[in-house]
Amino acid sequence: MLHSVVVGLNTRRSLPSVDRRAGSIGCQGIQVPRRPFPDTRHRARLHVARVAKELLAEIEVLRARAQSLEVELQQASRTAEVSAKRSRRLANRSQELQAYALEHVMLGDEAAARAALLQKASVADALAAAAHRAEANSALASAGPGCSCNQH
């Protein structure tokens, strides 16, 4: 319902009167409704606010992704360090078994030397697996956030 203030018979008044409550402009008895849509500046402000909300939501998604990648990087680094330590221990054990087998060959205890060499072979297999795992995790850790591969 449109309401307006109608200007009386005062002829000196030529400017339109505005009734802010009614939402229309009255000019000496002529009723002109206001525009039904907000002005351009208001629409621009609404657009900027909507775009800002969308950008903030996208930033939050990217922040969460960056945090998950950081956790993945830390886990890969930790796993690479553990695998490298295990590789060093296995390499030392392999050298000890080689020395043990050589010592028992010199003593003439061929059975003990053979058992040590068999154990050394299984240690060498474990060493190769640990070294491969350490290299893979090290490569994953050094690839950083740009890598989208999921190697574990």
C-alpha positions as CSV (number, residue, x, y, z in Angstrom):
1,M,0.0,0.0,0.0
2,L,1.5,3.3,-1.0
3,H,1.2,6.3,1.2
4,S,2.3,9.7,0.3
5,V,2.2,13.2,1.7
6,V,0.3,15.4,-0.5
7,V,1.4,19.0,-0.6
8,G,-1.4,21.4,0.0
9,L,-2.3,24.3,-2.2
10,N,0.9,26.1,-1.4
11,T,2.0,27.1,-4.9
12,R,5.4,28.4,-3.8
13,R,6.6,24.9,-3.0
14,S,7.8,23.3,-6.2
15,L,10.2,20.7,-4.8
16,P,8.8,17.2,-4.2
17,S,8.0,16.2,-0.7
18,V,9.3,12.8,0.5
19,D,7.4,10.6,2.9
20,R,10.2,8.3,4.2
21,R,7.8,6.0,6.0
22,A,5.6,5.3,3.0
23,G,8.3,4.6,0.4
24,S,7.0,7.0,-2.2
25,I,7.6,10.5,-3.4
26,G,4.7,12.9,-3.6
27,C,4.8,16.1,-5.7
28,Q,1.8,18.3,-5.5
29,G,-0.7,15.5,-5.5
30,I,1.1,13.2,-8.0
31,Q,2.2,9.9,-6.4
32,V,5.4,8.3,-7.8
33,P,6.5,5.0,-6.3
34,R,10.1,4.5,-5.3
35,R,12.3,2.1,-7.3
36,P,11.6,-1.5,-6.1
37,F,15.3,-2.5,-6.2
38,P,18.2,-1.0,-4.3
39,D,20.5,1.4,-5.9
40,T,23.7,0.4,-7.7
41,R,26.0,1.2,-4.8
42,H,24.0,-1.0,-2.6
43,R,24.1,-3.9,-5.1
44,A,27.8,-3.4,-5.5
45,R,28.3,-3.6,-1.7
46,L,26.2,-6.8,-1.6
47,H,28.3,-8.3,-4.4
48,V,31.5,-7.4,-2.7
49,A,30.3,-8.9,0.6
50,R,29.2,-12.1,-1.2
51,V,32.5,-12.4,-3.0
52,A,34.4,-11.8,0.2
53,K,32.4,-14.6,2.0
54,E,33.2,-17.0,-0.9
55,L,36.9,-16.1,-0.8
56,L,37.0,-16.6,3.0
57,A,35.4,-20.0,2.6
58,E,37.9,-20.9,-0.1
59,I,40.8,-19.7,2.1
60,E,39.6,-21.9,4.9
61,V,39.4,-24.9,2.6
62,L,43.0,-24.2,1.4
63,R,44.2,-23.7,4.9
64,A,42.7,-27.1,5.9
65,R,44.4,-28.7,2.9
66,A,47.7,-27.1,3.8
67,Q,47.5,-28.4,7.3
68,S,46.7,-31.9,6.2
69,L,49.7,-31.7,3.8
70,E,51.9,-30.5,6.6
71,V,50.8,-33.4,8.8
72,E,51.5,-35.8,5.9
73,L,54.9,-34.2,5.3
74,Q,55.8,-34.6,9.0
75,Q,54.7,-38.3,8.9
76,A,56.7,-39.0,5.8
77,S,59.8,-37.3,7.3
78,R,59.4,-39.3,10.5
79,T,58.9,-42.6,8.6
80,A,62.0,-41.8,6.5
81,E,64.1,-41.1,9.6
82,V,62.9,-44.4,11.2
83,S,63.6,-46.4,8.0
84,A,67.0,-44.8,7.7
85,K,67.9,-45.7,11.3
86,R,66.7,-49.3,10.7
87,S,68.8,-49.5,7.5
88,R,71.9,-48.4,9.4
89,R,71.2,-51.0,12.1
90,L,70.6,-53.8,9.5
91,A,73.8,-52.8,7.6
92,N,75.8,-53.0,10.9
93,R,74.2,-56.4,11.7
94,S,75.1,-57.6,8.2
95,Q,78.7,-56.6,8.6
96,E,78.8,-58.3,12.0
97,L,77.4,-61.5,10.5
98,Q,80.0,-61.4,7.7
99,A,82.8,-61.1,10.3
100,Y,81.3,-63.9,12.4
101,A,81.0,-66.2,9.4
102,L,84.6,-65.4,8.4
103,E,85.8,-66.1,11.9
104,H,84.1,-69.5,12.0
105,V,85.4,-70.5,8.6
106,M,88.9,-69.8,9.9
107,L,88.1,-71.9,13.0
108,G,86.8,-74.7,10.8
109,D,83.2,-74.5,12.1
110,E,81.6,-74.7,8.7
111,A,78.0,-75.2,10.0
112,A,78.1,-72.0,12.1
113,A,79.6,-70.0,9.2
114,R,76.8,-71.3,6.9
115,A,74.1,-70.4,9.4
116,A,75.6,-66.9,9.8
117,L,75.6,-66.4,6.0
118,L,72.0,-67.5,5.7
119,Q,71.0,-65.1,8.5
120,K,73.1,-62.4,6.7
121,A,71.1,-63.0,3.5
122,S,67.8,-62.5,5.3
123,V,69.2,-59.3,6.9
124,A,70.3,-58.1,3.5
125,D,66.7,-58.6,2.2
126,A,65.3,-56.7,5.1
127,L,67.9,-54.0,4.5
128,A,66.9,-53.6,0.9
129,A,63.2,-53.3,1.9
130,A,64.0,-50.7,4.6
131,A,66.3,-48.8,2.3
132,H,63.5,-48.7,-0.4
133,R,61.0,-47.5,2.1
134,A,63.3,-44.8,3.4
135,E,64.0,-43.6,-0.1
136,A,60.3,-43.5,-1.0
137,N,59.4,-41.6,2.2
138,S,62.4,-39.2,1.7
139,A,61.2,-38.5,-1.8
140,L,57.7,-37.8,-0.6
141,A,59.0,-35.6,2.2
142,S,61.2,-33.6,-0.2
143,A,58.5,-33.3,-2.8
144,G,56.6,-31.1,-0.4
145,P,53.2,-29.5,-0.9
146,G,53.4,-29.5,-4.7
147,C,53.3,-33.3,-4.8
148,S,49.8,-34.8,-5.1
149,C,51.0,-38.4,-4.9
150,N,49.9,-40.6,-2.0
151,Q,52.8,-43.0,-1.3
152,H,52.9,-44.6,2.1
